[in-house]
Amino acid sequence: MAPYESSKNAHRGEVYVLSARAREPEHEQAVHEELARRIAGLLGVRYGGRFDAARTPTEPAYLVPSDTIIGLERARQLRLASEADLFGGIVPHPFVATKAITHSILRSDGKAPAGWSCQFGTDVRDSVLAGYSAFTLDDAMQAGETLLSSGPVRIKPVLATAGRGQIRIESRRELLAALDHQRDDDLESHGLVLEEHLEDVKTFSVGRVAIGGLVTSYVGTQSLTRDNQGELVYGGSNLTLVRGEFDALLALALGDEERRAIAQARRYDEAAGRCFPGLTASRRNYDIASGTTPRGEIRCGVLEQSWRIGGASAAEVAALQKFAADSGCKALRARTIEIFGTHEAPEGAERLFQGVDPDIGLISKYVQVEAYGN
């Protein structure tokens, strides 16, 4: 990831939360608003509340969108010219914001959306798991059959978050049954990812965030938890963060797995910048899986990118607040925690949200920051 220009007090306008999705879970809205208030404090400006997406801003504003901004024209309408203007990212085409860009299509003549880059798949081949993206049922069937010849396959809807909606298959019959639930128009619009299945997976998070004149880079791991329906979903991130770019992070005493995850994320990020002109992001987060195949072979690769506010963002912003308050602080640890149902609050953690979300039930979200070395 190359360094990006940013300057303290880059914005004289207010900070707003921008709803970029038709429907957002209540718990996400609450956390986004809290983080926007903290970002306003970092920038030294006022928090202005929720932004009216139907209007065109007449004055400079810093936006915290709930999702990646799709389309360069939309970014211009919102007066978003660079990473200094938002917490999140801007992409030139809808599929660039999803898991679909991670893998190539099976055949060079297969169907792909406008703006698709075959070169990206080539450039990241050594940094991702074995897999394909497909935009028709026929292509998905062929991709699934190809992958099944080497072992179990995981089918992943590209718009789902927190690990929801994924299916493991081990046979052609299961593949047919899984694809039977896919709609042609959804596949054509968004695509579907089919990827080798791994056991004993550890998921790393690698990222870089810039707000005003502050930059933090980090590596860490994700945890899983059971939601109120019993499904295993994202449960938080445990991160090591430094002030500055990845060279500062690599100067720490990191393990080999962490260094490999950072290297793969950087290659993925650099390839995206080359292959998708117009991509810009102040928040860049990559999920990297490390696990074993059923034959015992070790695999490691980027699963997906997040150029928007995400599950680890509370830790990112809290770390930047610490760096801003203490110029001598060069590294620290921070974690986010998501817990479903009733529980005791984690010791030393700050609660960001607790309530009954209409969609998922009782959920609590926390953030905790500690000195590096704890």
Solvent accessible surface area in square Angstrom, and as a share of the most:
residue,aa,sasa,rsa
1,M,10,0.05
2,A,62,0.48
3,P,104,0.65
4,Y,64,0.24
5,E,165,0.74
6,S,39,0.25
7,S,64,0.41
8,K,148,0.63
9,N,103,0.53
10,A,37,0.28
11,H,13,0.06
12,R,205,0.75
13,G,14,0.13
14,E,46,0.21
15,V,0,0.00
16,Y,35,0.13
17,V,0,0.00
18,L,3,0.02
19,S,45,0.29
20,A,44,0.34
21,R,70,0.26
22,A,121,0.94
23,R,167,0.61
24,E,17,0.07
25,P,34,0.21
26,E,84,0.38
27,H,15,0.07
28,E,38,0.17
29,Q,61,0.27
30,A,32,0.25
31,V,15,0.08
32,H,14,0.06
33,E,40,0.18
34,E,47,0.21
35,L,2,0.01
36,A,0,0.00
37,R,117,0.43
38,R,31,0.11
39,I,0,0.00
40,A,4,0.03
41,G,59,0.57
42,L,28,0.14
43,L,6,0.03
44,G,64,0.62
45,V,33,0.19
46,R,153,0.56
47,Y,43,0.16
48,G,24,0.23
49,G,19,0.19
50,R,96,0.35
51,F,12,0.05
52,D,78,0.40
53,A,41,0.32
54,A,99,0.77
55,R,98,0.36
56,T,85,0.49
57,P,7,0.04
58,T,114,0.66
59,E,125,0.56
60,P,53,0.33
61,A,11,0.09
62,Y,1,0.00
63,L,1,0.01
64,V,1,0.00
65,P,2,0.01
66,S,0,0.00
67,D,40,0.21
68,T,7,0.04
69,I,6,0.03
70,I,68,0.34
71,G,18,0.17
72,L,62,0.31
73,E,95,0.43
74,R,75,0.27
75,A,5,0.04
76,R,152,0.55
77,Q,80,0.35
78,L,4,0.02
79,R,113,0.41
80,L,9,0.04
81,A,94,0.73
82,S,46,0.30
83,E,8,0.03
84,A,21,0.16
85,D,18,0.09
86,L,0,0.00
87,F,0,0.00
88,G,1,0.01
89,G,1,0.01
90,I,4,0.02
91,V,0,0.00
92,P,22,0.14
93,H,58,0.26
94,P,82,0.52
95,F,7,0.03
96,V,0,0.00
97,A,28,0.21
98,T,15,0.09
99,K,10,0.04
100,A,0,0.00
101,I,4,0.02
102,T,1,0.01
103,H,5,0.02
104,S,35,0.23
105,I,20,0.10
106,L,54,0.27
107,R,89,0.32
108,S,110,0.71
109,D,111,0.58
110,G,12,0.12
111,K,93,0.40
112,A,35,0.27
113,P,34,0.22
114,A,88,0.68
115,G,38,0.36
116,W,41,0.14
117,S,19,0.12
118,C,80,0.48
119,Q,103,0.46
120,F,2,0.01
121,G,7,0.06
122,T,68,0.39
123,D,46,0.24
124,V,0,0.00
125,R,151,0.55
126,D,125,0.65
127,S,1,0.00
128,V,20,0.12
129,L,9,0.04
130,A,52,0.41
131,G,13,0.13
132,Y,48,0.18
133,S,2,0.01
134,A,1,0.01
135,F,2,0.01
136,T,40,0.23
137,L,57,0.28
138,D,105,0.54
139,D,16,0.08
140,A,0,0.00
141,M,26,0.12
142,Q,75,0.33
143,A,1,0.00
144,G,0,0.00
145,E,65,0.29
146,T,61,0.36
147,L,18,0.09
148,L,32,0.16
149,S,98,0.63
150,S,68,0.44
151,G,23,0.22
152,P,17,0.11
153,V,0,0.00
154,R,67,0.24
155,I,2,0.01
156,K,7,0.03
157,P,38,0.24
158,V,8,0.05
159,L,103,0.51
160,A,28,0.22
161,T,62,0.36
162,A,38,0.30
163,G,40,0.38
164,R,66,0.24
165,G,45,0.44
166,Q,54,0.24
167,I,71,0.36
168,R,99,0.36
169,I,2,0.01
170,E,103,0.46
171,S,41,0.26
172,R,132,0.48
173,R,175,0.64
174,E,59,0.26
175,L,0,0.00
176,L,84,0.42
177,A,55,0.42
178,A,6,0.04
179,L,11,0.05
180,D,116,0.60
181,H,147,0.66
182,Q,47,0.21
183,R,149,0.54
184,D,93,0.48
185,D,72,0.37
186,D,60,0.31
187,L,2,0.01
188,E,98,0.44
189,S,66,0.43
190,H,67,0.30
191,G,6,0.06
192,L,2,0.01
193,V,2,0.01
194,L,0,0.00
195,E,4,0.02
196,E,25,0.11
197,H,13,0.06
198,L,11,0.05
199,E,64,0.29
200,D,129,0.67
201,V,72,0.41
202,K,92,0.39
203,T,26,0.15
204,F,5,0.02
205,S,1,0.01
206,V,0,0.00
207,G,0,0.00
208,R,0,0.00
209,V,0,0.00
210,A,3,0.03
211,I,3,0.02
212,G,8,0.08
213,G,43,0.41
214,L,31,0.15
215,V,22,0.12
216,T,0,0.00
217,S,0,0.00
218,Y,0,0.00
219,V,0,0.00
220,G,7,0.06
221,T,45,0.26
222,Q,45,0.20
223,S,57,0.37
224,L,115,0.57
225,T,35,0.20
226,R,144,0.53
227,D,9,0.05
228,N,61,0.31
229,Q,128,0.57
230,G,39,0.37
231,E,71,0.32
232,L,81,0.40
233,V,2,0.01
234,Y,31,0.12
235,G,6,0.06
236,G,2,0.02
237,S,4,0.02
238,N,82,0.42
239,L,2,0.01
240,T,8,0.05
241,L,0,0.00
242,V,3,0.02
243,R,61,0.22
244,G,19,0.19
245,E,51,0.23
246,F,2,0.01
247,D,106,0.55
248,A,41,0.31
249,L,0,0.00
250,L,50,0.25
251,A,87,0.68
252,L,32,0.16
253,A,100,0.78
254,L,24,0.12
255,G,36,0.35
256,D,123,0.64
257,E,70,0.32
258,E,45,0.20
259,R,88,0.32
260,R,95,0.35
261,A,0,0.00
262,I,1,0.00
263,A,39,0.30
264,Q,9,0.04
265,A,0,0.00
266,R,58,0.21
267,R,107,0.39
268,Y,0,0.00
269,D,4,0.02
270,E,75,0.34
271,A,0,0.00
272,A,0,0.00
273,G,43,0.41
274,R,150,0.55
275,C,23,0.14
276,F,5,0.02
277,P,101,0.64
278,G,39,0.37
279,L,21,0.11
280,T,28,0.17
281,A,0,0.00
282,S,0,0.00
283,R,3,0.01
284,R,6,0.02
285,N,10,0.05
286,Y,0,0.00
287,D,22,0.12
288,I,0,0.00
289,A,3,0.02
290,S,7,0.05
291,G,6,0.06
292,T,39,0.23
293,T,7,0.04
294,P,76,0.48
295,R,137,0.50
296,G,52,0.50
297,E,69,0.31
298,I,119,0.61
299,R,82,0.30
300,C,18,0.11
301,G,0,0.00
302,V,0,0.00
303,L,33,0.17
304,E,47,0.21
305,Q,8,0.04
306,S,21,0.14
307,W,3,0.01
308,R,60,0.22
309,I,1,0.01
310,G,21,0.20
311,G,37,0.36
312,A,5,0.04
313,S,0,0.00
314,A,6,0.04
315,A,0,0.00
316,E,0,0.00
317,V,0,0.00
318,A,7,0.05
319,A,0,0.00
320,L,0,0.00
321,Q,61,0.27
322,K,102,0.43
323,F,2,0.01
324,A,55,0.43
325,A,91,0.70
326,D,75,0.39
327,S,92,0.60
328,G,55,0.53
329,C,27,0.16
330,K,123,0.52
331,A,17,0.14
332,L,5,0.02
333,R,73,0.27
334,A,2,0.02
335,R,86,0.31
336,T,8,0.05
337,I,21,0.10
338,E,22,0.10
339,I,39,0.20
340,F,24,0.10
341,G,18,0.17
342,T,128,0.74
343,H,59,0.26
344,E,158,0.71
345,A,66,0.51
346,P,28,0.17
347,E,161,0.72
348,G,66,0.63
349,A,22,0.17
350,E,86,0.39
351,R,139,0.51
352,L,25,0.13
353,F,24,0.10
354,Q,83,0.37
355,G,19,0.19
356,V,105,0.60
357,D,1,0.01
358,P,107,0.67
359,D,70,0.36
360,I,27,0.14
361,G,22,0.21
362,L,49,0.24
363,I,1,0.00
364,S,0,0.00
365,K,21,0.09
366,Y,4,0.01
367,V,3,0.02
368,Q,19,0.09
369,V,40,0.23
370,E,69,0.31
371,A,64,0.50
372,Y,82,0.31
373,G,59,0.57
374,N,117,0.60
